Amino acid sequence: MRRHIALAIHSDPKIARNLKDAFASLDHEYVWVRSQQAARALLAENDYCCIFIDLEIPARSRGGIPSIDNGLNLLEQIRAIERLRNVPIVATVRLCEAKPRLVARAMRYGATDFIEKPFAITGDTLCRVLKKALDQAHALWRQTPAVNPTPSPEPVPFKGGEMLFYPSRVELCGVKIVGDTGAGYSRMILDLLKHTRNDDRCAHISGEAMAARIGADGGVGTVTGCVRTLRQNITARLREHLNVICGRDDVIANDGLHGYRLREWIIVLDATDDFTGSTSGAGPAARRDAREPVSGPVGARVTDPVGERVSGPVSEPVTERQRQVLDVLASGDGLRVPAIAAKMKAAPGTVKRELTHLKGRGLVAFEGPPRSGRYRLTGAKQR
């Protein structure tokens, strides 16, 4: 039976322990996030076999107050995504007098099953409810026909290629592997992995450092799950569009010691959006004018401490949104991501991604410890 990844959305430490044991018992993998905001970021770009959601979740990743309305709104948003219309969703509700009405609302918003908390130790236990949802997910997968037939009876092995970083997407060999302009963790991970060392090879970055850089709710576990899903999406999409067989470590490697990195046969290029939408059907000639190769190393090694200065700026102009970030920083003595996002009226994840670019080019630096430090301008020349 083919294994898929489940998504768990909750902020209760007791639920976290129970879910860890239940998924371990079922020998199934899952990704955990704590808020509606973090869940939307993952759901925008990844597929999951089933979803477990505690209806009492905070709206925001940091500082949000858990509310049932947040969970119900997220249910409705999940069902609005076409590819997730039939995904089994298990909702958790607190045992209370209003439970029947709440269950009815949850079902109306898209839940396919529910479980009371605190979880029962007999009967409909957490493990049994999850197994039922996973069985439904596997049955749906077996019934779903392939979108396109295999274009060739003889697939070819992956031998590397160009990874193009557009403002609105990332493409590998002309196939869109990430399409995210907001707070998507997959895009943020790739933005970190594309940084190079002095020998022009992509640098390593540990799961712990990556989790800190992207502000992952679930820490290293979220990074591990996102990288796993990203690898699976790359493998599936290259096979579907190009009939290319791509192995698990053919694009993103992890030696178990230094961390993650892009393989040496991946050529990283920055590009501009010459038209909207995916270019998965366009050949190399159609995209040649849109590419702008990076003239040298993007910046410091991504394994350096958060507050360390980068080696030097890249000779390319800043984008309009990056210019907005620089203007906000120029008006203050040092700001954190929430303050910058509020002034720009932008999503924090978008601000984080642009700050990562600007740090790599030597235009901004982060000073101080991760939880209390501030971003500031470095004084480097801005174009």
C-alpha positions in Angstrom: 0.0 0.0 0.0 1.4 3.4 -0.9 2.1 5.6 2.1 1.0 9.3 2.2 1.5 12.1 4.7 -1.2 13.2 7.1 -1.6 16.7 8.4 -2.4 17.4 12.1 -3.5 20.9 13.1 -3.7 21.6 16.9 -2.1 23.6 19.6 -2.8 21.4 22.7 0.3 19.6 24.1 -1.8 16.7 25.3 -3.2 16.1 21.8 0.4 16.3 20.5 1.5 13.4 22.7 -1.6 11.4 21.9 -1.2 11.9 18.2 2.5 11.0 18.2 1.7 7.7 19.9 -1.3 7.0 17.6 0.5 7.6 14.4 3.5 5.6 15.6 1.2 2.7 16.4 -0.3 2.9 12.9 3.3 3.3 11.4 2.1 6.4 9.5 3.9 9.7 8.9 2.4 13.1 9.6 3.2 16.9 9.7 2.1 19.0 12.6 1.2 22.7 12.7 -0.3 24.8 15.5 -2.4 27.5 13.8 -4.8 28.3 11.0 -2.2 30.5 9.4 0.5 27.8 9.3 -2.0 25.2 8.0 -3.1 27.4 5.1 0.6 27.9 4.1 1.1 24.1 3.8 -2.3 23.3 2.3 -1.7 25.9 -0.5 1.1 23.9 -2.0 1.0 20.3 -0.6 -1.4 17.3 -0.8 -2.2 15.2 2.3 -4.0 11.9 2.5 -6.1 13.0 5.5 -6.3 15.9 7.9 -6.8 15.9 11.7 -8.0 19.2 13.1 -8.7 20.4 16.6 -11.4 23.0 16.1 -10.0 25.1 18.9 -6.9 26.5 17.2 -5.4 30.0 17.1 -5.7 32.0 13.9 -2.0 33.2 14.0 1.2 31.3 14.5 2.3 33.4 17.4 0.1 35.1 20.0 -3.2 33.9 18.7 -6.1 32.8 21.0 -7.6 29.4 20.2 -11.2 29.7 18.9 -13.7 27.2 17.4 -14.5 29.8 14.7 -10.9 29.5 13.5 -11.2 25.8 13.1 -14.6 26.0 11.3 -13.2 28.7 8.9 -10.2 26.5 8.1 -12.6 23.5 7.4 -14.4 25.7 4.9 -11.2 26.9 3.3 -9.9 23.4 2.9 -13.0 22.3 1.1 -12.7 25.2 -1.2 -9.4 23.7 -2.6 -10.4 21.5 -5.5 -7.7 18.8 -5.0 -8.7 18.5 -1.3 -12.5 18.2 -1.8 -12.6 14.5 -0.9 -9.8 14.3 1.7 -11.0 12.7 4.9 -11.0 15.3 7.8 -11.3 14.3 11.4 -12.4 17.1 13.7 -11.9 17.2 17.4 -14.6 18.7 19.6 -14.7 19.2 23.4 -17.3 17.3 25.4 -19.9 19.9 26.2 -23.7 20.5 26.1 -23.4 22.2 22.7 -21.6 19.2 21.1 -24.5 18.0 18.9 -24.9 21.4 17.3 -21.1 21.9 17.0 -20.7 18.5 15.3 -23.5 19.3 12.9 -21.7 22.6 12.0 -18.4 20.9 11.5 -19.9 18.3 9.2 -21.6 21.0 7.3 -18.3 22.8 6.9 -16.5 19.7 5.6 -15.5 17.3 8.4 -16.1 13.6 7.6 -15.7 12.3 11.1 -15.2 13.7 14.7 -13.8 12.6 18.0 -14.4 14.0 21.5 -11.6 15.2 23.8 -10.5 14.1 26.2 -10.0 11.0 24.0 -11.7 7.8 25.0 -9.6 4.8 26.1 -12.1 2.3 24.7 -14.5 2.2 21.8 -13.8 5.1 19.4 -10.3 5.7 20.5 -8.0 8.2 18.7 -6.1 5.3 17.1 -9.2 3.7 15.7 -10.7 7.0 14.4 -7.4 7.8 12.7 -7.1 4.3 11.2 -10.6 4.7 9.7 -9.7 8.0 8.1 -6.4 6.6 6.7 -8.2 3.5 5.3 -10.7 5.9 3.6 -7.8 7.9 2.2 -6.0 4.9 0.7 -9.3 3.6 -0.8 -9.8 7.0 -2.5 -6.3 7.0 -3.8 -6.7 3.5 -5.4 -10.0 4.7 -7.1 -8.5 7.9 -8.5 -7.5 7.5 -12.2 -4.2 9.0 -13.4 -4.6 12.6 -14.7 -2.5 11.9 -17.8 -1.2 8.7 -19.2 2.6 8.1 -19.1 4.0 9.9 -22.2 6.5 7.2 -22.9 6.8 3.5 -22.1 10.4 3.9 -21.2 11.0 6.6 -18.5 14.5 8.2 -18.3 16.5 8.7 -15.2 16.9 12.3 -13.8 20.3 13.7 -14.6 20.0 17.2 -13.2 18.9 20.5 -14.7 18.0 24.1 -14.0 16.0 25.3 -11.0 14.4 28.6 -11.8 13.3 30.9 -9.0 10.5 33.1 -10.2 8.7 35.6 -7.8 5.6 33.5 -8.1 6.9 30.0 -8.4 9.9 27.6 -8.6 10.5 25.4 -11.7 12.7 22.4 -12.1 13.5 21.4 -15.7 10.5 23.6 -16.8 8.1 21.9 -14.4 6.5 23.9 -11.6 7.4 22.3 -8.3 6.3 25.2 -6.0 3.8 27.9 -6.7 3.6 30.2 -3.7 3.8 33.9 -3.2 2.9 33.9 0.5 4.1 32.2 3.6 4.6 28.7 2.1 7.3 26.7 4.0 8.3 24.8 0.8 9.2 28.1 -1.0 11.1 29.4 2.0 13.0 26.1 2.3 14.1 26.3 -1.3 15.0 29.9 -0.9 17.4 28.9 1.8 18.8 25.9 0.0 19.7 27.9 -3.1 22.4 29.9 -1.3 25.9 28.9 -2.4 29.3 28.6 -0.8 32.5 30.1 -2.1 33.0 27.1 -4.5 29.6 27.9 -6.1 28.0 24.7 -4.6 24.8 25.0 -2.6 25.6 25.1 1.1 24.3 22.7 3.8 21.8 23.9 6.3 20.6 21.8 9.3 17.0 21.1 10.1 17.3 23.0 13.3 18.7 26.1 11.6 16.1 25.9 8.8 13.2 25.6 11.3 14.5 28.8 13.1 14.9 30.7 9.8 11.4 30.0 8.5 9.7 30.2 11.9 8.3 26.6 11.6 5.6 26.0 14.3 6.5 22.3 14.7 10.3 22.9 14.7 12.5 20.3 13.0 9.5 18.0 12.6 7.7 20.5 10.3 10.9 20.9 8.3 11.3 17.2 7.9 7.7 16.8 6.8 7.9 19.7 4.4 11.1 18.4 2.8 9.6 14.9 2.5 6.4 16.3 0.8 8.5 18.5 -1.5 10.6 15.5 -2.6 7.4 13.5 -3.3 5.9 16.4 -5.3 9.1 16.8 -7.4 9.2 13.0 -8.1 5.5 12.9 -9.1 5.5 16.0 -11.2 8.7 15.2 -13.2 7.3 11.7 -13.9 4.0 13.1 -14.9 5.2 16.0 -17.2 8.6 14.7 -18.4 8.4 10.9 -17.8 11.6 11.3 -15.8 12.4 9.1 -12.8 13.7 11.2 -9.9 15.0 9.5 -6.8 14.4 10.6 -3.2 17.8 12.3 -2.9 18.3 13.4 -6.5 17.3 17.0 -5.8 17.5 17.6 -2.1 20.1 15.6 -0.2 20.8 15.2 3.5 24.0 13.4 4.6 22.8 13.1 8.2 25.7 15.2 9.5 25.7 18.7 7.9 22.1 19.0 6.9 20.1 19.6 3.7 21.5 20.9 0.4 20.6 21.0 -3.3 22.6 18.4 -5.3 25.6 19.6 -7.3 23.8 18.9 -10.7 21.1 21.4 -9.9 21.8 24.8 -11.6 20.2 27.6 -9.6 19.0 30.6 -11.5 16.8 33.6 -10.6 14.1 34.6 -13.1 11.4 37.2 -13.7 7.8 36.5 -14.4 7.3 37.2 -18.1 3.8 35.8 -17.9 1.5 34.4 -15.3 0.9 30.8 -14.4 3.0 27.7 -14.7 5.5 27.2 -17.5 5.5 23.5 -17.2 4.4 23.1 -20.8 6.9 25.6 -22.2 10.3 24.6 -23.6 13.6 26.1 -22.7 13.6 28.5 -25.6 10.3 30.1 -24.5 11.8 30.9 -21.1 15.4 31.9 -22.1 14.7 35.7 -22.1 13.0 35.5 -18.7 16.1 34.1 -16.9 18.6 36.3 -15.1 21.5 34.2 -13.9 23.0 35.1 -10.6 26.5 36.6 -11.3 28.2 35.0 -8.2 27.6 33.5 -4.8 24.3 34.6 -3.3 25.9 35.4 0.1 27.2 33.9 3.2 26.9 30.2 4.0 23.5 29.4 5.3 25.0 27.5 8.2 26.4 30.7 9.7 24.8 32.1 12.9 21.7 34.1 12.4 23.2 37.5 13.2 26.5 37.1 11.2 27.2 39.5 8.4 26.9 38.0 4.9 29.9 38.1 2.5 28.7 40.6 0.0 25.7 41.7 -2.1 24.7 40.3 -5.4 24.8 42.6 -8.4 21.1 42.6 -9.3 18.3 45.1 -8.6 16.0 44.7 -5.7 12.3 43.9 -6.4 9.5 46.4 -5.5 8.6 44.4 -2.4 12.2 44.2 -1.3 12.4 47.9 -1.7 9.4 48.3 0.6 11.2 46.2 3.2 14.3 48.4 2.9 12.3 51.5 3.2 10.6 50.3 6.4 13.9 49.3 7.9 15.4 52.7 7.0 12.6 54.4 9.0 13.4 52.6 12.3 16.4 51.6 14.5 15.7 47.9 14.1 12.5 45.9 13.7 11.2 42.3 13.9 9.2 40.5 11.2 5.7 41.3 12.7 6.4 45.0 12.9 7.8 45.1 9.3 4.8 43.1 8.0 2.3 45.5 9.8 4.0 48.6 8.2 3.9 47.0 4.8 0.4 45.5 5.3 1.9 42.1 4.1 1.9 38.6 5.3 4.8 37.8 7.8 5.8 34.8 5.7 6.2 37.1 2.6 8.4 39.5 4.7 10.5 36.6 6.0 11.2 35.4 2.4 12.2 38.8 1.2 14.4 39.3 4.3 16.1 36.0 3.4 16.9 37.4 -0.1 18.1 40.7 1.3 20.3 39.0 3.9 21.8 36.8 1.2 22.7 39.9 -0.8 24.2 41.7 2.1 21.6 44.5 2.4 20.2 43.6 5.8 21.4 41.7 8.8 19.8 40.1 11.9 21.4 41.1 15.2 20.8 39.5 18.6 19.2 36.2 19.7 16.5 34.6 17.6 13.6 35.5 19.9 14.6 39.1 20.7 16.9 40.2 17.9 16.2 42.8 15.2 16.7 43.3 11.5 18.6 46.4 10.4 20.2 47.8 7.2 23.9 47.0 6.7 24.8 50.1 4.9 25.6 48.2 1.7 24.9 50.0 -1.5 21.3 49.5 -2.7 20.4 49.5 -6.3 
